[in-house]
């Protein structure tokens, strides 16, 4: 039976004593690690977006704000977290998967890890369902170095996006909120706007009013209509830095659609490389 990319909090409660489960807190942003230390789901191990899930460069023009780490470094991260190929990894953050939970899910899927899920509704939903929290330091054993040979899921570089954005056989989807796409606001990067030719499908549209992913049927209908006759391998998903885009990659996988390409560099790379841009000035 195929494992769903999502696990509901009630299902999580039934697995909390399983020796195979490795629970991961993937919160990101200001004070994320401090927040983890103050309160996390009992047994959860912390993963750092900037240190563990990316190889942050001094200049985001080279790969964006969150380029992928080397396979070697990622293997070491997994070993330090006590993760083996047999582990059932369950990930959460406090932003409905859009912080780094879905990014870690995508990276694990890409190295061929079989059992990995994201908590539907995130930290808040798990607590509401009755999952115990803790502020204690979690202790666990490291594992042998995780064997990784390659990234199996496809990702696009800036040159491929350049070719795809004006090609009728491709579609480039920007999952940032509409105000950022329209160039009205930009909280993180130097320039507000979007890649010309891209369409805007905010990741928040994957969620219902309670912060849970919409049903697989609803998501399948939504993305089937958006993609039309475009093949999944010709679809490129991006955001600001290749993190939140994974929320939509997860949603599409949940909907039964083949996982399309991730543009890891995203707007943070594109906007720093003297490429064509839609901004309020060029409107």
C-alpha positions in Angstrom: 0.0 0.0 0.0 1.3 3.4 -1.0 2.1 5.6 2.0 0.4 9.0 1.9 2.7 12.0 2.1 0.4 13.3 4.9 -0.4 11.9 8.3 -3.3 13.2 10.3 -2.7 14.0 14.0 -5.0 11.2 15.1 -3.0 8.6 13.2 0.2 10.1 14.7 -1.1 9.3 18.2 -1.3 5.7 17.3 2.4 5.6 16.2 3.9 7.6 19.1 5.4 4.5 20.7 6.7 2.9 17.5 10.5 2.3 17.5 10.7 2.9 13.8 9.2 6.5 14.0 11.6 9.4 13.9 9.7 12.6 14.7 11.3 15.8 13.2 10.6 19.4 14.2 11.4 21.5 11.0 10.3 24.9 12.2 12.2 27.8 10.6 12.6 31.5 10.9 13.4 33.8 13.8 13.9 32.0 17.1 12.9 28.6 15.6 15.4 26.6 17.6 14.6 28.5 20.8 10.9 27.8 20.2 11.7 24.2 19.8 13.6 24.1 23.1 10.8 25.8 24.9 8.1 23.4 23.6 8.1 20.6 21.0 6.3 17.4 20.4 7.7 14.9 22.8 10.5 12.9 21.2 10.9 15.3 18.3 14.4 16.0 17.0 15.2 19.5 15.6 16.4 20.1 12.0 17.7 23.5 11.0 16.7 24.8 7.5 19.8 26.9 7.0 22.4 24.5 8.4 20.9 21.1 7.6 18.6 21.5 4.6 20.5 24.0 2.6 24.0 25.1 1.7 23.6 28.9 2.3 25.9 31.0 0.2 27.1 34.6 0.8 25.6 35.7 -2.4 22.0 34.3 -3.1 22.6 35.1 -6.8 24.4 31.7 -6.8 21.6 29.3 -6.3 19.2 31.4 -4.2 18.8 31.8 -0.5 18.4 28.0 0.2 20.5 25.9 -2.3 20.5 22.2 -1.8 23.3 20.8 0.4 25.7 18.3 -1.0 24.6 14.7 -0.9 27.6 14.1 1.4 26.5 16.7 3.9 22.9 15.6 3.8 23.9 12.0 4.5 25.8 13.3 7.6 22.8 15.3 8.7 20.5 12.2 8.5 23.0 10.1 10.4 23.3 12.7 13.2 19.5 12.7 13.5 19.5 8.9 13.9 17.8 8.3 10.6 18.4 5.1 8.6 16.7 3.9 5.4 14.3 1.9 7.5 13.1 4.9 9.6 9.5 6.1 9.4 10.1 9.8 9.4 7.3 12.1 10.4 7.9 15.9 10.0 6.1 19.0 11.2 6.5 22.7 11.4 4.3 25.5 12.7 3.3 26.9 9.3 1.2 24.0 7.9 4.2 22.5 6.2 5.3 25.6 4.4 8.3 26.4 6.7 10.6 23.5 6.1 8.6 20.3 6.7 7.6 19.9 3.1 11.2 20.8 2.0 12.6 18.0 4.1 9.9 15.7 2.8 10.9 16.5 -0.8 14.6 16.0 -0.1 14.0 12.6 1.5 11.7 11.5 -1.3 14.4 12.7 -3.7 17.0 10.4 -2.2 14.6 7.5 -2.4 13.5 7.3 1.3 10.4 5.2 1.5 8.6 6.1 4.7 8.3 9.8 5.1 5.2 11.9 6.0 4.3 15.4 7.0 1.8 16.1 9.8 -1.4 17.5 8.3 -2.2 20.7 10.2 1.3 20.9 11.7 2.4 21.4 15.3 -0.8 23.1 16.4 -3.0 20.3 15.1 -0.9 17.6 16.8 -1.1 19.5 20.2 -4.9 20.0 19.8 -5.3 16.3 19.1 -3.6 15.5 22.4 0.0 14.7 21.4 2.2 15.4 24.4 4.8 18.2 24.3 8.1 18.6 26.1 10.8 21.1 26.8 13.4 18.5 27.7 16.5 17.8 25.6 15.9 14.8 23.4 18.5 12.0 23.4 18.9 9.5 20.7 21.5 7.4 19.0 23.2 8.4 15.7 23.2 5.9 12.9 25.7 4.7 10.3 26.1 7.1 7.4 23.0 7.2 5.3 23.7 5.7 1.8 22.8 8.3 -0.8 23.8 8.1 -4.5 21.9 10.9 -6.2 18.8 13.3 -6.2 16.1 11.2 -7.9 13.5 14.0 -8.2 14.0 16.5 -11.0 14.9 20.1 -10.3 15.4 23.0 -12.7 18.2 25.5 -12.9 17.9 29.2 -14.0 18.6 28.4 -17.7 15.9 25.8 -17.9 13.4 28.3 -16.3 14.5 30.9 -18.9 13.6 28.5 -21.7 10.4 27.2 -20.1 8.8 30.5 -19.2 7.9 31.4 -22.8 7.4 27.8 -24.1 3.8 26.7 -24.6 4.8 23.1 -23.7 5.9 24.2 -20.2 4.4 25.9 -17.3 6.2 27.8 -14.5 4.2 28.1 -11.3 5.0 30.7 -8.5 3.5 29.7 -5.2 4.2 32.9 -3.3 1.2 35.0 -2.2 -0.4 37.3 -4.7 1.0 40.5 -3.3 4.5 39.3 -3.7 3.8 37.9 -7.2 2.3 41.2 -8.2 5.3 43.1 -6.9 3.4 45.0 -4.3 5.5 43.8 -1.4 8.7 41.8 -0.9 9.7 40.9 2.7 12.8 38.8 1.9 14.4 39.6 -1.4 15.8 42.8 -2.9 13.3 43.2 -5.7 9.5 42.8 -5.7 7.9 41.1 -8.7 7.9 37.8 -10.5 9.4 35.9 -13.5 7.6 37.0 -16.7 5.6 34.1 -18.1 5.0 32.4 -14.7 1.6 32.0 -13.3 0.6 32.5 -9.6 -1.0 29.7 -7.6 -0.4 30.6 -4.0 0.5 27.6 -1.8 -2.2 28.7 0.7 -4.8 27.6 -1.8 -3.7 24.0 -0.9 -5.2 24.4 2.5 -8.7 24.6 3.9 -10.0 27.2 6.4 -8.6 25.1 9.3 -5.1 24.9 7.9 -5.3 21.3 6.8 -4.6 20.2 3.2 -7.7 20.0 1.1 -8.8 16.5 0.1 -6.7 14.7 -2.5 -9.8 14.7 -4.8 -10.1 18.5 -4.6 -6.4 19.1 -5.1 -6.4 16.7 -8.1 -9.2 18.5 -9.8 -7.5 21.9 -9.1 -4.1 21.0 -10.5 -5.4 18.9 -13.4 -7.3 21.9 -14.6 -4.3 24.2 -14.1 -1.9 21.9 -15.9 -4.2 21.0 -18.7 -2.3 18.9 -21.3 1.1 20.0 -20.0 3.1 16.9 -18.9 4.4 16.9 -15.3 8.0 16.8 -16.4 7.4 20.1 -18.2 6.1 21.8 -15.0 8.4 23.9 -12.8 7.4 25.0 -9.3 9.1 27.8 -7.5 8.7 30.3 -4.6 11.1 32.7 -3.0 14.0 30.3 -2.2 12.9 26.7 -3.0 11.3 25.9 0.4 7.6 26.8 0.3 7.4 25.5 -3.3 7.7 22.0 -1.8 4.3 22.6 -0.1 2.8 22.5 -3.6 5.0 19.6 -4.7 3.6 17.7 -1.7 0.0 18.7 -2.5 0.4 17.5 -6.1 1.9 14.2 -4.9 -1.0 13.8 -2.4 -3.4 14.4 -5.3 -1.8 11.5 -7.3 0.0 13.8 -9.7 3.7 13.0 -10.7 6.0 15.3 -8.7 7.1 18.1 -11.1 10.4 20.0 -11.1 11.5 22.2 -8.3 13.4 25.4 -9.2 15.5 25.5 -6.1 17.0 29.0 -6.7 13.5 30.5 -7.2 12.9 34.3 -7.1 15.8 34.9 -4.8 18.2 33.7 -7.5 16.3 35.0 -10.5 15.9 38.5 -9.2 19.6 38.9 -8.6 20.8 37.8 -12.1 19.8 40.5 -14.4 17.0 38.5 -16.0 13.7 39.8 -17.3 11.4 40.7 -14.4 7.9 41.9 -13.9 7.9 44.7 -11.3 5.6 47.6 -10.7 8.2 49.7 -12.6 8.1 47.5 -15.7 4.3 47.1 -15.5 
